[in-house]
Amino acid sequence: MSRSVGPHTADPCPRCLVEAVRPGSPMTVEGRDVVGYLCEQCTHVWNRPVEGDLEVHDVVRVDLPGATLYGTVRQVEEDRVQVRVQDGQRLLWAERWRLILY
């Protein structure tokens, strides 16, 4: 389970379960686009696939450098997605690798 840490969401390491804010890095592994993560506590490295099947109205989490935001997909392009932020007042474009489908 993830928890809030300031303006970010902290996620647990799959190995040691220490929760921390891990921004991730886009990369390609075996021909697939993924987001790679590193646990500074136990040095475990893991990845998750970049969301490939996003659709309008999907609920997503957006991990940005300054904050973690939640919202609804409004428009999908090949490498980026437009999200209406949860407060309903803003639309933002984010790189697809920064999104996690909820």
Backbone as JSON, one array per atom type, in Angstrom:
{
  "sequence": "MSRSVGPHTADPCPRCLVEAVRPGSPMTVEGRDVVGYLCEQCTHVWNRPVEGDLEVHDVVRVDLPGATLYGTVRQVEEDRVQVRVQDGQRLLWAERWRLILY",
  "N": [[0.84, -1.18, 0.0], [0.55, 2.21, -0.79], [1.66, 5.37, 0.53], [1.23, 8.83, 1.47], [3.85, 11.21, 1.26], [4.65, 14.19, 2.04], [4.28, 16.15, -0.86], [4.35, 13.94, -2.48], [3.86, 10.43, -3.4], [4.71, 7.6, -1.59], [6.11, 4.44, -2.24], [6.32, 0.91, -1.47], [9.34, -1.04, -1.42], [9.65, -4.0, -3.32], [11.21, -6.04, -2.23], [12.4, -5.4, 0.43], [10.39, -3.95, 1.58], [10.51, -1.31, 2.48], [9.17, 1.88, 2.55], [9.37, 4.52, 0.25], [9.86, 7.54, -1.64], [10.24, 7.1, -4.94], [11.32, 8.18, -7.9], [11.74, 6.9, -10.39], [12.94, 5.83, -13.65], [12.8, 6.15, -17.17], [13.31, 3.43, -19.42], [14.49, 0.84, -21.67], [13.9, -2.57, -21.73], [14.67, -5.66, -22.9], [13.44, -4.97, -25.34], [11.08, -3.77, -24.5], [9.33, -0.92, -23.28], [9.92, 0.37, -20.14], [9.68, 1.42, -16.67], [12.22, 2.0, -14.51], [13.26, 1.23, -11.17], [15.02, 1.86, -8.07], [15.89, 0.66, -4.91], [17.21, 2.34, -2.3], [17.73, 1.42, 0.2], [18.06, -1.46, 0.27], [19.27, -1.96, -2.12], [17.87, -3.22, -4.16], [16.71, -3.68, -7.48], [14.11, -3.0, -9.75], [11.43, -3.12, -12.2], [8.6, -1.7, -13.96], [6.12, -2.12, -16.49], [5.6, 0.41, -19.0], [2.53, 2.06, -19.15], [0.45, 0.85, -21.59], [-2.12, 0.67, -22.54], [-3.89, 2.84, -22.09], [-6.92, 4.66, -21.74], [-9.39, 7.16, -22.54], [-10.93, 8.63, -19.74], [-9.87, 6.85, -17.89], [-8.6, 6.37, -14.58], [-5.74, 7.73, -13.17], [-2.43, 7.83, -11.72], [0.02, 10.31, -11.52], [3.37, 10.62, -11.56], [5.29, 13.18, -10.95], [8.25, 15.31, -11.03], [8.0, 17.28, -8.99], [5.74, 16.6, -7.5], [3.18, 14.16, -6.69], [0.39, 13.48, -8.56], [-3.15, 12.94, -9.02], [-5.67, 11.88, -11.29], [-7.92, 12.07, -14.15], [-7.8, 10.56, -17.32], [-7.84, 12.48, -20.25], [-7.06, 12.76, -22.89], [-5.2, 10.83, -25.21], [-2.03, 10.33, -26.52], [0.69, 9.05, -28.54], [3.15, 9.19, -27.03], [2.56, 10.73, -24.84], [0.15, 11.89, -22.39], [-2.91, 13.52, -21.7], [-4.13, 14.78, -18.7], [-6.82, 15.37, -16.5], [-6.5, 16.94, -13.6], [-7.13, 15.88, -10.23], [-8.4, 17.93, -8.7], [-9.93, 19.12, -10.6], [-9.57, 21.56, -11.81], [-7.37, 21.86, -13.46], [-5.68, 20.97, -16.48], [-3.18, 18.8, -17.6], [-0.28, 17.85, -19.46], [1.46, 14.84, -19.55], [4.34, 12.78, -19.73], [4.0, 9.5, -20.94], [5.31, 7.44, -19.5], [5.34, 8.33, -16.91], [2.91, 7.78, -15.78], [0.65, 5.82, -13.82], [-1.73, 3.39, -14.02], [-4.81, 3.3, -12.34]],
  "CA": [[0.0, 0.0, 0.0], [1.3, 3.45, -0.89], [1.23, 6.42, 1.46], [1.69, 10.16, 1.09], [5.01, 11.8, 1.92], [4.63, 15.54, 1.48], [3.51, 16.21, -2.1], [4.6, 12.73, -3.25], [3.38, 9.15, -2.9], [5.8, 6.65, -1.33], [5.77, 3.06, -2.53], [7.24, -0.03, -0.83], [10.24, -1.89, -2.2], [9.12, -5.37, -3.33], [12.06, -6.94, -1.46], [12.54, -5.08, 1.86], [9.14, -3.29, 1.96], [10.72, 0.05, 2.95], [8.46, 2.84, 1.72], [10.13, 5.71, -0.11], [9.53, 8.17, -2.91], [11.19, 6.66, -5.97], [10.79, 8.76, -9.13], [11.82, 6.01, -11.54], [13.62, 6.29, -14.87], [12.37, 5.39, -18.34], [14.35, 2.62, -20.07], [14.0, -0.27, -22.48], [14.41, -3.87, -21.3], [14.25, -6.71, -23.84], [12.55, -4.4, -26.34], [9.87, -3.19, -23.9], [9.49, 0.31, -22.52], [9.62, 0.16, -18.73], [10.16, 2.4, -15.71], [13.1, 1.31, -13.57], [13.33, 1.76, -9.81], [16.11, 1.39, -7.22], [15.72, 0.84, -3.47], [18.48, 2.75, -1.7], [17.9, 0.67, 1.45], [18.58, -2.82, 0.06], [19.84, -1.93, -3.48], [17.06, -4.0, -5.1], [16.32, -2.98, -8.71], [12.96, -3.62, -10.39], [10.79, -2.24, -13.17], [7.2, -1.93, -14.31], [5.91, -1.71, -17.88], [4.93, 1.68, -19.27], [1.13, 1.78, -19.45], [0.25, 0.87, -23.03], [-3.53, 0.58, -22.93], [-4.66, 3.89, -21.44], [-8.09, 5.14, -22.48], [-10.06, 8.33, -21.97], [-11.69, 8.42, -18.5], [-9.13, 6.03, -16.92], [-8.06, 7.07, -13.42], [-4.29, 7.51, -13.16], [-1.51, 8.55, -10.84], [1.08, 10.92, -12.32], [4.55, 10.89, -10.74], [6.06, 14.3, -11.49], [9.38, 15.62, -10.16], [7.63, 18.1, -7.84], [4.57, 16.11, -6.76], [2.38, 13.07, -7.25], [-0.97, 13.95, -8.79], [-4.12, 11.93, -9.43], [-6.65, 12.49, -12.16], [-8.62, 11.29, -15.17], [-7.26, 10.73, -18.67], [-8.71, 13.23, -21.15], [-6.61, 12.58, -24.26], [-4.05, 9.93, -25.26], [-1.18, 10.36, -27.7], [1.65, 7.94, -28.51], [4.17, 9.29, -25.99], [2.11, 11.56, -23.73], [-1.27, 11.77, -22.03], [-3.47, 14.69, -21.03], [-4.85, 14.36, -17.49], [-7.52, 16.38, -15.7], [-6.07, 16.72, -12.22], [-8.24, 15.56, -9.32], [-9.14, 19.12, -8.27], [-10.81, 19.48, -11.7], [-9.27, 22.9, -12.3], [-6.21, 21.9, -14.35], [-5.32, 19.91, -17.42], [-1.73, 18.78, -17.8], [0.27, 16.81, -20.31], [2.54, 14.12, -18.89], [4.92, 11.68, -20.49], [3.29, 8.25, -20.65], [6.03, 6.62, -18.52], [5.11, 8.86, -15.57], [1.57, 7.43, -15.33], [0.31, 4.49, -13.31], [-3.17, 3.18, -14.14], [-5.44, 2.88, -11.09]],
  "C": [[0.88, 1.24, 0.0], [0.77, 4.46, 0.12], [1.81, 7.75, 1.0], [2.88, 10.58, 1.93], [5.15, 13.19, 1.33], [3.77, 15.54, 0.22], [3.64, 14.95, -2.97], [3.9, 11.52, -2.63], [4.57, 8.22, -2.76], [5.29, 5.24, -1.59], [6.75, 2.13, -1.85], [8.13, -0.74, -1.84], [9.68, -3.3, -2.18], [9.94, -6.35, -2.49], [12.03, -6.63, 0.04], [11.32, -4.36, 2.43], [9.31, -1.89, 2.56], [10.01, 1.0, 1.99], [9.31, 4.07, 1.49], [9.59, 6.27, -1.41], [10.62, 7.79, -3.89], [10.67, 7.16, -7.31], [10.84, 7.84, -10.34], [12.51, 6.66, -12.73], [13.12, 5.48, -16.05], [13.55, 4.64, -18.96], [13.68, 1.56, -20.92], [14.69, -1.54, -22.0], [13.82, -4.92, -22.23], [13.21, -6.19, -24.84], [11.28, -3.77, -25.81], [10.2, -1.91, -23.17], [9.03, 0.06, -21.09], [10.09, 1.38, -17.93], [10.96, 1.63, -14.67], [13.16, 2.02, -12.23], [14.49, 1.14, -9.06], [15.76, 1.67, -5.77], [17.08, 1.18, -2.88], [18.76, 1.99, -0.41], [18.58, -0.67, 1.21], [19.22, -3.01, -1.32], [19.09, -2.83, -4.48], [16.67, -3.12, -6.28], [15.14, -3.73, -9.32], [12.38, -2.64, -11.4], [9.33, -2.61, -13.32], [7.03, -1.49, -15.76], [5.27, -0.32, -17.96], [3.51, 1.33, -19.7], [0.88, 1.92, -20.95], [-1.2, 0.92, -23.46], [-4.39, 1.62, -22.21], [-5.79, 4.35, -22.35], [-8.66, 6.36, -21.78], [-10.95, 7.88, -20.82], [-11.01, 7.45, -17.53], [-8.64, 6.92, -15.79], [-6.58, 6.7, -13.32], [-3.62, 8.29, -12.04], [-0.4, 9.07, -11.74], [2.23, 11.27, -11.39], [5.41, 11.94, -11.42], [7.23, 14.6, -10.56], [8.99, 16.39, -8.9], [6.49, 17.58, -7.0], [4.0, 14.87, -7.45], [0.96, 13.58, -7.36], [-1.85, 12.78, -9.21], [-5.15, 12.61, -10.31], [-7.24, 11.51, -13.15], [-8.03, 11.6, -16.54], [-8.29, 11.44, -19.54], [-8.35, 13.0, -22.61], [-5.34, 11.74, -24.24], [-3.33, 10.1, -26.59], [-0.13, 9.26, -27.53], [2.6, 8.01, -27.32], [3.76, 10.16, -24.8], [0.6, 11.46, -23.57], [-1.71, 13.06, -21.36], [-4.35, 14.2, -19.88], [-5.55, 15.56, -16.88], [-7.21, 16.03, -14.25], [-7.28, 16.63, -11.31], [-9.04, 16.78, -8.88], [-10.07, 19.65, -9.37], [-10.51, 20.82, -12.35], [-8.16, 22.95, -13.34], [-6.18, 20.71, -15.28], [-3.81, 19.96, -17.56], [-1.36, 17.64, -18.73], [1.41, 16.16, -19.55], [3.06, 13.03, -19.82], [4.28, 10.38, -20.02], [3.99, 7.43, -19.54], [5.81, 7.1, -17.09], [3.76, 8.43, -14.98], [1.47, 5.99, -14.84], [-1.21, 4.4, -13.35], [-3.72, 2.68, -12.81], [-6.71, 2.18, -11.37]]
}
